[in-house]
C-alpha cells in the first residue's frame, strides 16, 4: 500500500474552488508553563471528542499557556473523555468546528494544511467504499447561501511515526513532568517508519507532526468526485 501526505495547492496553481470558512473548535486545552521544559503549546485537533460533560468554563476559551498546577487540573478533567489513542497535549482543541462559511467547496480542501475538510458527498463515498479509519465530524457552519454544502472535518489520530533517519539530530526529548511528547522540526524530505504504520487504516496522523496521511485508496476515491485544491505527496516507508 502506498501512502500520501495531504498538502495545499501548488503556489502557481489556479484555484478551482472559492470556498472558505472562519471557525474554531468548541473546546480548547491551554498550553502550559512547565517548571522543567518551559512554556509550550501544540495545535492538535480532535473534533470527535465531546467535552460537554466537563463543566469547566476555561475550556470554552482560547487562552495562552497557563500555570502548571492549573494545566494538570484541566488534564485530569478531560482525560476520561479521551480515547486511549489520543495523547494529552497542551494547546489541543476538541469538538466540532463552529463558525461561518461561504463560497463553493471542492470534495476535499485543506487550508491550513493540518485542517482537512471533506464535502458531505466525499464522506458518503468514502464510507460506501469501505475505507477504514475515516473519522469525519460535521462542522457547525452558518452560511448566507442555501447552496453551501455540509462540510466535515477529518480527524487524524497520531498513530504512525516518521522514520528517525529523516528527523535528524535536532529534537527535544519528552518531558516526564508535564507529559510533553518528543518535539522536532518537520523535515522537508520525510518518510514513514514502516513498522509504525497502522495496518488496514486509510487515514492516520503522525506522532509529533501535523501532516495528515492517507492511503492510495483514499486518493483514488476522492478523485472520482472531480478536481480539488489539494495535492498529494507520497510518503515512502522504510
C-alpha positions in Angstrom: 0.0 0.0 0.0 1.2 3.5 -0.9 0.7 6.5 1.4 0.4 10.2 0.8 0.6 13.4 2.7 -2.3 15.8 2.0 -0.9 19.2 1.1 -2.4 22.5 -0.1 -2.4 23.6 -3.7 0.8 24.5 -5.5 1.6 28.2 -5.3 1.4 28.6 -9.1 -1.9 26.7 -9.4 -5.1 28.5 -10.3 -7.8 27.8 -7.6 -10.6 25.5 -8.6 -12.9 26.5 -5.7 -13.8 29.7 -3.8 -14.9 28.1 -0.5 -13.5 29.4 2.8 -14.6 29.2 6.4 -13.9 31.0 9.7 -14.3 28.7 12.6 -12.8 27.3 15.7 -13.3 24.2 17.8 -15.7 24.2 20.7 -13.2 23.4 23.4 -9.5 24.2 24.0 -6.9 22.9 26.4 -4.4 25.7 27.0 -0.7 25.3 26.7 1.4 25.0 29.9 4.2 26.8 31.7 6.1 23.7 32.7 8.7 24.1 35.6 11.1 21.7 33.7 10.7 22.3 30.0 9.2 25.8 29.9 6.2 27.2 28.1 4.8 25.3 25.1 1.6 24.5 23.2 0.7 22.3 20.3 -2.1 22.6 17.7 -3.6 19.1 17.6 -7.4 18.9 17.0 -9.8 16.1 17.8 -13.3 17.1 16.6 -14.8 13.8 17.6 -14.1 14.3 21.3 -17.1 15.6 23.2 -16.3 17.5 26.4 -19.8 18.7 27.0 -19.9 16.7 30.3 -16.9 18.6 31.6 -18.2 21.7 33.5 -15.2 23.9 33.1 -15.7 27.4 31.5 -12.0 27.8 30.9 -12.1 25.1 28.2 -14.5 27.1 26.1 -11.9 29.9 25.6 -8.7 30.1 23.6 -6.1 31.2 26.1 -2.3 31.3 26.3 -0.2 28.9 28.4 -1.4 28.5 31.9 0.2 27.7 35.3 1.4 24.1 35.7 -1.0 23.3 38.5 -4.0 24.6 36.6 -2.9 22.8 33.5 -2.7 19.5 35.3 -6.1 20.1 36.9 -7.6 20.6 33.4 -5.8 17.5 32.1 -7.4 15.4 34.9 -10.8 16.6 33.9 -10.6 15.8 30.2 -8.6 12.6 30.3 -11.6 10.3 31.0 -13.3 11.8 27.9 -10.4 10.9 25.5 -9.8 7.5 23.8 -6.5 5.9 24.7 -5.2 6.6 21.2 -5.3 10.3 21.8 -2.4 11.8 23.7 -2.8 14.8 26.0 -1.0 17.8 24.5 -1.2 21.4 25.6 -2.9 23.6 23.0 -5.1 20.8 21.7 -8.7 21.5 20.6 -11.8 19.3 20.8 -15.3 19.1 19.5 -16.7 20.3 16.2 -15.6 23.5 14.5 -18.2 26.3 14.9 -18.3 29.4 12.6 -19.2 30.6 9.2 -18.6 29.5 5.6 -19.0 31.0 2.1 -18.2 30.1 -1.5 -18.0 26.8 -3.3 -16.1 23.9 -1.8 -14.4 21.0 -3.6 -14.6 17.4 -2.5 -11.6 17.9 -0.2 -9.7 21.0 1.0 -7.0 21.9 3.5 -6.3 25.5 4.5 -4.3 25.4 6.7 -2.8 22.0 5.7 -3.5 20.4 9.1 -7.2 21.1 8.8 -8.6 18.6 6.2 -12.3 19.3 5.3 -14.5 17.0 3.3 -17.7 17.7 1.4 -20.6 15.5 2.5 -20.7 13.5 -0.7 -17.0 12.7 -0.2 -17.7 11.3 3.2 -20.6 9.3 1.9 -18.4 7.8 -0.9 -15.5 7.0 1.4 -17.9 5.2 3.7 -19.6 3.4 0.8 -16.3 2.1 -0.5 -15.5 0.7 2.9 -12.4 2.8 3.7 -11.1 2.3 7.3 -10.1 5.0 9.8 -12.2 7.8 8.3 -13.4 9.9 11.3 -15.4 12.8 9.8 -17.1 15.2 12.1 -19.8 17.6 10.9 -18.8 21.3 11.1 -21.3 23.7 12.6 -21.1 26.4 10.0 -23.5 29.2 9.1 -23.8 30.5 5.6 -25.9 33.1 3.8 -26.3 30.7 0.8 -28.5 27.7 1.0 -26.3 26.0 -1.6 -23.3 25.8 0.7 -22.7 22.0 1.2 -22.5 20.3 4.5 -18.8 20.1 5.5 -16.9 17.7 7.7 -13.6 18.0 9.4 -11.4 14.8 9.1 -9.7 13.7 12.3 -6.4 12.0 12.0 -5.0 10.4 15.2 -1.2 10.3 15.6 -0.8 6.5 15.1 2.3 6.4 12.9 5.8 7.8 13.1 8.3 9.4 10.7 11.4 7.4 10.3 14.1 8.5 12.8 16.7 8.9 10.0 14.6 11.7 8.3 14.1 13.6 11.5 17.8 14.2 12.1 19.6 15.2 15.3 17.6 18.2 16.3 14.8 17.1 18.6 13.6 17.7 22.1 13.1 14.7 24.3 9.7 14.2 26.0 9.1 15.8 29.4 8.4 13.5 32.3 6.8 16.4 34.3 4.1 17.8 32.1 3.8 15.0 29.6 5.0 16.9 26.5 5.9 14.5 23.7 9.1 14.4 21.8 9.3 17.5 19.5 11.3 18.1 16.3 11.3 20.3 13.3 9.3 18.9 10.4 12.0 17.8 7.8 11.5 18.9 4.2 12.1 15.3 3.0 10.3 12.8 5.0 9.3 9.1 5.0 7.4 6.8 7.3 8.7 4.2 9.7 7.2 1.1 8.2 6.8 -0.8 11.4 4.6 2.1 12.9 2.0 2.2 10.1 -1.4 1.1 11.4 -2.5 -2.0 9.5 -5.6 -1.6 7.4 -6.2 2.1 8.0 -6.7 4.6 5.2 -6.3 7.7 7.3 -4.0 8.5 10.2 -1.8 11.2 11.7 1.9 11.3 12.7 3.3 11.4 16.2 5.0 14.8 16.7 3.9 16.2 13.3 0.8 17.8 11.8 0.5 16.3 8.3 -2.5 14.1 7.6 -1.6 10.8 5.8 -4.0 8.9 3.5 -3.8 5.7 1.5 -3.8 5.4 -2.2 -7.3 4.0 -1.9 -8.4 7.2 -0.3 -6.8 9.3 -3.1 -8.5 7.2 -5.8 -11.9 7.5 -4.2 -11.7 11.3 -3.7 -10.5 11.9 -7.2 -13.7 10.4 -8.6 -15.5 13.5 -7.4 -13.5 15.8 -9.6 -10.8 18.4 -9.0 -9.8 19.7 -5.6 -7.4 22.4 -4.4 -5.1 19.9 -2.7 -2.0 18.0 -3.7 -0.7 14.6 -2.5 3.0 14.0 -1.7 3.9 10.3 -1.5 5.5 9.2 1.8 7.7 6.2 1.2 8.1 3.7 4.1 11.3 2.1 5.3 
